[in-house]
Amino acid sequence: MQYYDLCCRYRGRMVRINDRHGRTHVGRILNVTQRRVFIQPMQGGRGFGGFGYFGGYGYGYGYGAAYGVALGAITGIALASLFFI
């Protein structure tokens, strides 16, 4: 259960998750269950543009729809902020 505890500790933070299928998931952890971690993926990049709240233009990163990653498929988790410095 080490990944469960780690995901609970990083809940609400930007992380980078590697799975055993060779995929890398970068996003914010929204929820954690005993079998799955739900992340809201980061899309786009740093910069300007795009629609923000209330129909205006926003700045920074955008987020996509949340999806689940099986805890049994995870091979590594790191805080994503370490990679954006």
Secondary structure, 3 states (H helix, E strand, C coil): CHHHHHHHHCCCCEEEEEECCCCEEEEEEEEECCCEEEEEEEECCCCEEEECHHHCEEECCEECCCEEEEHHHEEEEEEHHHHCC
